Structure formats: C-alpha cells, structure tokens
Amino acid sequence: MTTFENFTRDKLTTRWQAVGTGPDVALIHGVGGRLEDWDGVVERLSGEFRLIRYDLRGLGQSSKLPGPYTVENFADDLAALLDHLDIGACHVAGFSLGGLVAQSFAVRHSAKLNRLALLSTVAGRTEDERKRVLDRLTVVQEGVSGAHFENSVERWFTPEFQRDNPEIMAYCAERNRSNDPVGYAATYGVLATTDLQDDLHRITAPTLVATGEGDQGSNPRMARLMRERIPNATLKILPNLRHSILIEAPDVVAGLLREAFHDDG
C-alpha cells in the first residue's frame, strides 16, 4: 500500500491515503474510528477501484480542532480533499457518522458525486432513539476512557464474532480508548444531533442503503425510510449482522460496494 499523506487547509490537517486502480471511491469512516477501519474492504477492492480514505477531523491523525463541529464541516472537508487530489467526481461510501457526512455531501456537492453508498447510518430517529443517542453522547462527553466502547460492544458485534475474535475485540477496545476525548466528543455530537431526513429527497445520485438486521442504532426502519425518500435508492438488510459491518463483515461490504459502484459503461 502507498504511504499516508497529509493535506492542510484552514488549520485542518487531514491524513489520507489513496490505493488501487480504477474508478475513484471515497470512503468515510464512523465516529470514534479512523481510516484503518476500511482495511478489510480496501484489501478486497483495491484491484478494482482507486480507494481514497481519510481520518475525519477530530479523529485518527487528523487535526483535533476545537468543536463544535457540524455535518457541513465534514462534507466540505471531503470536497476540499477531492479538489486537492484533482478529482472532479467520484463514488462515495459512508459508514455510520460517515453515512451522515455522505448524505450532506450528496446534497451540498452533488456535482462531485457519481454513486453513493450509505452503510449502517441514520435518518428519522424517533424521540426514544434521540434520547438514547444523547445519553450515549453524555458518556462520551464525560471522557471516561473506553466507556463508550464497553457499553456498545453488544450493539456493535454479534456474540459469535466476539467469541471467535478476541484479538480483534481487544484491538478495537484499545483503539477506542486512544481517541482524543475532545475530538471524540465533538464528532459524536454531530452523530447524536444531526438528522437529514428532510433533505434526503434532494439526493439525486444512485444510492445503496444497507444496514445489519440486528443494528439497533442504525436500524432497518431507518434504512427503509432512506430508501423511500431518496429517489433512486436500493436497500439491503444484512442478515445476522449488527452495527460494525466494516470490521465484522468486510467481504459483505466489499461485495455491496462492488455491485453499487459498477461501471455504467
């Protein structure tokens, strides 16, 4: 793989990497994550696509600028990175918070978007769902190292995956503990307080919406709402999976993106 690069704009330094050959695909990770979350997917698709992944502001090795952040900040960060790379338009896949960013990007920068994949993301939260995610935001804001991961393991991973992959679970827990607490809280604030359900009809790109059948926070009801409101959308509900599909099921995710981003030729 190529080395990591840095791009600086308006005091924000973004760590990014581009690998592979073929149509350009931008990959946006989730809250508390970093570009390495896409490792398994990149390994499977780098022979078919040029994959551009990066650390969101506040996370990984990108700048920890003071918050609060907005979803528009994140969407504009991606647009600026694509300009820096001289990419006029590309496919975009976003996971969890990255899916919210991808929704905003599709609305704000539609000319830069070819096809879209919204993975394990949110729209149209109920009042009870909003309360639960705000409660989780409070845990993150309190800055107790690793507490959010420990509280979320059962929601994120199936029992079988936890049992069979103790090394991966330990790695994910350590990585969560290593997050900058201020940056983590600022990014989680965007996930917890943003809902773009009223803008979904403005997304014009062909769109894949996918989530695990057992995902509680980005549940199938939300996925169906996105499919209904986005004019040119298809839906995949993934059996026997919960939230962390990038880590638990990279084969499945790679297959979905391969199909969604096929050559129109």
C-alpha positions as CSV (number, residue, x, y, z in Angstrom):
1,M,0.0,0.0,0.0
2,T,1.1,3.6,-0.5
3,T,2.2,5.7,2.4
4,F,-0.1,8.1,4.2
5,E,-0.3,11.7,3.2
6,N,-1.3,15.0,4.9
7,F,-3.4,17.8,3.4
8,T,-3.7,21.1,5.2
9,R,-6.5,23.7,4.7
10,D,-7.7,26.4,7.1
11,K,-5.7,25.0,10.1
12,L,-7.1,21.5,9.4
13,T,-4.6,18.8,8.6
14,T,-6.2,15.7,7.1
15,R,-4.4,12.3,7.0
16,W,-5.4,10.5,3.8
17,Q,-4.4,7.6,1.6
18,A,-5.2,6.5,-1.9
19,V,-4.7,3.0,-3.1
20,G,-5.7,0.8,-6.0
21,T,-6.6,1.5,-9.6
22,G,-9.9,2.1,-11.3
23,P,-12.9,4.5,-10.6
24,D,-12.4,6.8,-7.6
25,V,-14.2,5.9,-4.4
26,A,-14.1,8.0,-1.3
27,L,-14.5,6.0,2.0
28,I,-15.7,7.8,5.1
29,H,-15.4,6.0,8.5
30,G,-17.6,6.3,11.6
31,V,-17.5,8.1,14.9
32,G,-14.5,7.1,17.1
33,G,-12.9,5.4,14.1
34,R,-10.2,6.1,11.6
35,L,-9.3,5.3,8.0
36,E,-7.9,1.9,9.1
37,D,-11.5,0.8,9.7
38,W,-11.7,0.2,6.0
39,D,-8.6,-2.1,5.8
40,G,-10.6,-5.3,5.1
41,V,-12.7,-3.6,2.4
42,V,-9.7,-1.9,0.8
43,E,-7.8,-5.3,0.6
44,R,-10.7,-6.7,-1.3
45,L,-11.4,-3.8,-3.7
46,S,-8.0,-2.2,-4.5
47,G,-7.7,-4.2,-7.7
48,E,-11.0,-2.7,-9.0
49,F,-11.2,0.9,-7.6
50,R,-8.9,3.7,-6.5
51,L,-9.9,4.0,-2.9
52,I,-9.4,7.3,-1.1
53,R,-9.8,7.1,2.7
54,Y,-9.0,9.6,5.3
55,D,-9.3,10.5,9.0
56,L,-12.2,12.8,9.9
57,R,-11.4,16.0,11.7
58,G,-11.1,15.3,15.5
59,L,-10.2,11.6,14.9
60,G,-7.3,9.4,14.0
61,Q,-4.3,11.5,13.0
62,S,-6.2,14.4,11.5
63,S,-6.3,17.7,13.4
64,K,-8.2,17.9,16.7
65,L,-9.7,21.3,16.0
66,P,-11.9,22.8,18.7
67,G,-15.6,22.0,18.4
68,P,-18.4,22.1,18.0
69,Y,-18.4,20.6,14.5
70,T,-21.3,20.3,12.0
71,V,-22.1,17.8,9.4
72,E,-21.5,20.5,6.8
73,N,-17.9,20.9,8.1
74,F,-17.3,17.3,7.4
75,A,-18.9,17.4,3.9
76,D,-16.9,20.4,3.0
77,D,-13.7,18.7,4.3
78,L,-14.3,15.9,1.8
79,A,-15.0,18.3,-1.0
80,A,-11.7,20.1,-0.3
81,L,-9.7,16.9,-0.2
82,L,-11.1,15.8,-3.6
83,D,-10.2,19.2,-5.0
84,H,-6.7,18.8,-3.6
85,L,-6.5,15.4,-5.4
86,D,-7.9,16.9,-8.6
87,I,-10.9,14.5,-8.5
88,G,-13.8,16.1,-10.3
89,A,-16.4,13.5,-9.2
90,C,-16.3,10.1,-7.5
91,H,-18.3,7.4,-5.8
92,V,-18.7,7.9,-2.0
93,A,-19.3,5.3,0.7
94,G,-20.0,6.4,4.3
95,F,-20.4,4.2,7.4
96,S,-22.3,5.4,10.5
97,L,-21.3,9.0,11.1
98,G,-19.6,8.7,7.7
99,G,-23.0,8.0,6.2
100,L,-24.4,11.2,7.6
101,V,-21.4,13.0,6.1
102,A,-22.1,11.3,2.8
103,Q,-25.7,12.4,2.9
104,S,-24.7,16.0,3.5
105,F,-22.0,15.7,0.8
106,A,-24.6,14.4,-1.7
107,V,-26.8,17.4,-1.1
108,R,-24.1,20.1,-0.8
109,H,-21.7,18.8,-3.5
110,S,-23.9,16.8,-5.9
111,A,-21.7,17.7,-8.9
112,K,-18.8,15.8,-7.2
113,L,-20.8,12.6,-6.7
114,N,-21.4,9.7,-9.0
115,R,-22.8,7.0,-6.9
116,L,-23.5,6.8,-3.2
117,A,-23.5,4.0,-0.5
118,L,-25.0,4.7,2.9
119,L,-23.9,2.0,5.3
120,S,-25.2,1.5,8.9
121,T,-26.2,5.1,9.1
122,V,-29.1,7.2,10.5
123,A,-32.1,9.2,9.5
124,G,-35.5,9.8,11.0
125,R,-34.8,9.0,14.6
126,T,-37.8,8.6,16.9
127,E,-38.0,10.6,20.1
128,D,-36.9,7.5,22.1
129,E,-33.9,6.9,19.7
130,R,-32.9,10.5,20.0
131,K,-32.9,10.2,23.8
132,R,-30.8,7.1,23.7
133,V,-28.1,8.6,21.4
134,L,-28.0,11.8,23.5
135,D,-27.4,9.6,26.6
136,R,-24.5,8.0,24.8
137,L,-23.2,11.4,23.9
138,T,-23.1,12.3,27.6
139,V,-20.9,9.2,28.3
140,V,-18.5,10.4,25.5
141,Q,-18.5,14.0,26.8
142,E,-17.6,12.8,30.3
143,G,-14.4,11.5,28.7
144,V,-14.2,8.1,30.6
145,S,-11.6,6.3,28.5
146,G,-13.2,3.3,26.7
147,A,-16.5,3.6,28.4
148,H,-18.5,4.1,25.2
149,F,-16.9,1.0,23.6
150,E,-17.6,-1.1,26.6
151,N,-21.2,0.0,26.7
152,S,-21.6,-0.6,23.0
153,V,-20.0,-4.0,22.3
154,E,-23.2,-5.9,22.3
155,R,-24.9,-3.4,19.9
156,W,-21.9,-3.4,17.5
157,F,-20.8,-7.0,17.3
158,T,-22.6,-10.4,17.2
159,P,-21.9,-12.7,20.1
160,E,-20.3,-15.2,17.7
161,F,-17.8,-12.6,16.4
162,Q,-16.9,-11.5,19.9
163,R,-16.3,-15.1,21.0
164,D,-14.3,-16.1,17.9
165,N,-12.1,-12.9,17.6
166,P,-10.8,-11.9,21.0
167,E,-7.7,-10.2,19.4
168,I,-9.8,-8.0,17.2
169,M,-12.1,-7.1,20.1
170,A,-9.1,-6.2,22.2
171,Y,-7.7,-4.1,19.4
172,C,-11.0,-2.2,18.9
173,A,-11.3,-1.5,22.6
174,E,-7.7,-0.2,22.8
175,R,-8.2,2.0,19.8
176,N,-11.4,3.5,21.2
177,R,-9.6,4.3,24.5
178,S,-6.9,6.1,22.5
179,N,-9.2,8.6,21.0
180,D,-8.6,12.2,21.8
181,P,-11.5,12.9,24.3
182,V,-12.3,16.4,23.0
183,G,-12.2,15.4,19.3
184,Y,-14.2,12.3,20.0
185,A,-16.9,14.3,21.8
186,A,-17.1,16.9,19.1
187,T,-17.5,14.3,16.4
188,Y,-20.0,12.3,18.4
189,G,-22.0,15.5,18.9
190,V,-22.6,15.6,15.2
191,L,-23.8,12.0,15.1
192,A,-26.1,12.5,18.0
193,T,-27.7,15.8,17.0
194,T,-27.9,15.6,13.2
195,D,-30.8,14.3,11.2
196,L,-31.1,14.9,7.5
197,Q,-34.3,13.1,6.8
198,D,-35.9,16.2,5.4
199,D,-33.1,16.6,2.9
200,L,-33.0,13.0,1.5
201,H,-35.2,13.8,-1.4
202,R,-32.5,16.2,-2.7
203,I,-30.1,13.3,-3.2
204,T,-30.0,12.6,-6.9
205,A,-27.2,10.1,-7.2
206,P,-28.0,6.3,-7.5
207,T,-27.8,5.2,-3.8
208,L,-27.3,2.0,-1.9
209,V,-28.7,1.9,1.6
210,A,-27.6,-1.0,3.7
211,T,-27.6,-2.0,7.4
212,G,-27.5,-5.1,9.6
213,E,-30.8,-6.6,10.6
214,G,-29.7,-6.5,14.2
215,D,-28.3,-2.9,14.2
216,Q,-30.2,-1.0,16.9
217,G,-28.8,2.5,16.4
218,S,-28.9,2.5,12.6
219,N,-31.8,0.1,12.3
220,P,-33.7,-1.3,9.3
221,R,-36.6,1.1,9.9
222,M,-34.3,4.0,9.3
223,A,-32.8,2.2,6.2
224,R,-36.2,1.7,4.8
225,L,-37.0,5.4,5.4
226,M,-33.9,6.4,3.5
227,R,-34.7,4.1,0.6
228,E,-38.2,5.6,0.4
229,R,-37.1,9.2,0.5
230,I,-34.1,9.0,-1.8
231,P,-35.4,9.0,-5.4
232,N,-33.0,6.4,-6.9
233,A,-32.2,4.2,-3.9
234,T,-31.9,0.4,-3.3
235,L,-32.0,-1.3,0.0
236,K,-30.0,-4.2,1.5
237,I,-30.8,-5.5,5.0
238,L,-27.9,-7.7,6.0
239,P,-28.8,-10.9,7.9
240,N,-27.0,-11.9,11.1
241,L,-25.1,-8.6,11.5
242,R,-25.2,-5.7,13.9
243,H,-23.5,-2.3,13.5
244,S,-19.8,-2.8,13.0
245,I,-20.0,-4.3,9.5
246,L,-16.7,-2.9,8.3
247,I,-14.8,-4.9,11.0
248,E,-17.1,-8.0,11.2
249,A,-18.1,-8.4,7.5
250,P,-15.6,-6.8,5.1
251,D,-16.4,-9.4,2.5
252,V,-20.1,-8.5,2.6
253,V,-19.3,-4.7,2.4
254,A,-16.9,-5.2,-0.4
255,G,-19.5,-7.1,-2.4
256,L,-22.1,-4.4,-1.8
257,L,-19.8,-1.7,-3.0
258,R,-18.6,-3.7,-6.0
259,E,-22.2,-4.1,-7.1
260,A,-23.3,-0.5,-6.2
261,F,-20.3,1.1,-8.0
262,H,-20.3,-1.0,-11.1
263,D,-19.2,0.6,-14.4
264,D,-22.1,2.3,-16.2
265,G,-20.2,1.7,-19.5
